[in-house]
């Protein structure tokens, strides 16, 4: 496959779950994909090896680091020639019911002040500042490098959350980070539209991924599935298909929207 065939796509957090499914969905439509990961290199390489077609690549970065984020954008641009689509999917979910490094200690009535500050800082650095910094770098790249003939100037899809609207009492930093991501996306949609770059956010509810497996397989699983009148949660390929649709060349007019994707589990 020629280096400039299809579009160049950077998917963050692509070593598992929605990110992995999104990388595969873009590759299946003939795009070239850079699989980003933070720490799970083995998983990321498995995703990379599973992608159909040629011209794909892999990049490591901690999105809480502005320097590593900048290097990620530069590395992806080198691999792809041009980044046509950015999917800001990577996120940190500190679960108050989890264990070890995943423990959030974050309900305001139960946590101490130092833990409260730590979780807020860690979550916002990864979930909000990371996508904001990466979008800056990629958008500037999109403005400097012309797209291939027939391709739009660029697309950015932010993966937000239903929790930005419903409220997250156990993990308020996560809900706030996603609300901030939605607002950031709308600001960028207005700023980048004159340059032909569309920016949209998708706000999923629960998704059947390994991150949510503990909750879905535990005592609360039936109650979570019952939140939707469909009686289930979304699958990662479903979310990936929606992300691809929102990034399509003909989807320019959805720019600025926050698309609810929660199976009617939360209406607003």
C-alpha positions, -999 to 999 in steps of 0.1 A, spaced: 0 0 0 13 34 -9 24 56 21 -2 82 11 -31 59 4 -60 60 29 -57 85 58 -32 87 86 -49 80 119 -34 84 155 -54 66 181 -44 71 218 -49 44 243 -50 18 216 -35 -12 234 -69 -24 245 -107 -18 247 -122 10 226 -88 22 214 -78 -12 200 -112 -17 184 -109 18 169 -75 11 155 -88 -21 139 -118 -3 125 -98 24 108 -73 -1 94 -102 -22 80 -114 8 59 -79 12 44 -64 38 67 -29 37 82 -29 38 120 -5 46 147 -12 26 179 -4 47 210 2 31 244 14 42 277 28 11 294 12 -20 278 37 -25 250 30 -62 245 -7 -56 241 -1 -27 218 21 -48 195 -6 -75 194 -30 -48 182 -5 -36 157 1 -71 143 -37 -76 140 -42 -46 117 -49 -53 81 -29 -34 54 4 -17 57 19 16 68 9 12 105 31 20 135 34 21 172 43 49 197 47 51 234 40 82 255 27 92 289 1 119 280 5 135 314 39 146 302 38 176 277 72 166 264 62 130 257 30 142 242 48 165 218 72 136 208 42 114 202 27 138 177 61 142 159 66 104 159 32 97 145 36 123 118 69 107 108 53 73 105 22 84 87 35 113 66 4 132 76 -20 128 106 -54 132 91 -74 119 120 -67 122 158 -87 101 182 -83 113 218 -93 80 235 -67 74 262 -80 81 297 -72 73 333 -100 59 354 -91 57 391 -116 33 406 -124 39 443 -133 2 445 -102 -9 428 -69 -19 442 -32 -10 441 -23 18 418 -59 18 404 -74 28 437 -90 63 436 -98 71 472 -119 99 458 -154 102 473 -154 135 491 -169 121 523 -144 93 526 -110 106 513 -83 127 529 -72 160 514 -38 147 501 -55 118 482 -81 142 469 -55 165 454 -34 136 441 -63 120 422 -75 153 407 -41 162 395 -33 128 381 -67 125 363 -68 160 348 -32 158 336 -40 126 316 -76 130 307 -78 168 299 -43 183 296 -30 153 276 -57 156 248 -54 194 248 -17 193 243 -18 165 217 -46 183 198 -24 215 198 5 195 183 -16 176 158 -37 205 147 -6 226 140 7 197 120 -25 195 100 -23 232 92 13 229 80 10 197 59 -16 197 31 -39 166 30 -38 142 1 -61 150 -28 -97 141 -19 -91 141 19 -105 167 43 -80 190 61 -85 170 93 -107 154 119 -104 152 157 -127 128 177 -126 131 215 -139 102 235 -157 117 265 -183 101 288 -218 101 299 -204 108 334 -198 144 324 -235 149 325 -249 123 349 -224 130 377 -197 107 392 -199 110 430 -173 82 435 -149 96 409 -157 133 404 -123 141 388 -131 116 360 -165 132 353 -151 167 355 -122 157 331 -146 144 306 -169 175 309 -138 196 303 -129 175 273 -163 181 258 -160 218 263 -125 218 249 -137 200 218 -164 226 212 -139 254 215 -116 237 190 -144 230 166 -150 268 164 -113 276 162 -104 250 136 -135 251 113 -121 280 92 -92 257 84 -115 228 74 -107 207 105 -137 192 122 -138 184 159 -164 163 176 -169 144 209 -186 112 217 -200 105 252 -204 68 258 -220 51 288 -208 18 301 -188 -3 277 -179 -40 279 -141 -37 282 -116 -53 305 -115 -20 324 -152 -24 333 -152 -62 336 -150 -61 374 -181 -40 377 -200 -58 350 -193 -93 363 -199 -83 400 -229 -77 421 -237 -44 403 -236 -59 368 -273 -65 364 -281 -30 377 -256 -14 352 -271 -33 323 -306 -23 334 -297 14 331 -303 10 293 -338 -1 281 -318 -24 258 -308 -43 289 -271 -43 280 -240 -21 277 -222 -11 246 -194 -32 230 -160 -17 220 -166 -24 183 -199 -4 185 -181 26 199 -153 22 174 -178 22 145 -193 54 158 -159 70 161 -151 61 125 -184 75 113 -178 108 131 -144 110 114 -156 103 79 -148 129 52 -185 137 48 -192 142 85 -180 178 87 -214 192 97 -213 173 130 -183 193 141 -189 209 176 -214 183 187 -212 161 218 -228 128 206 -245 108 233 -238 71 229 -253 54 259 -283 33 247 -308 57 261 -294 51 296 -292 88 303 -312 114 284 -307 152 285 
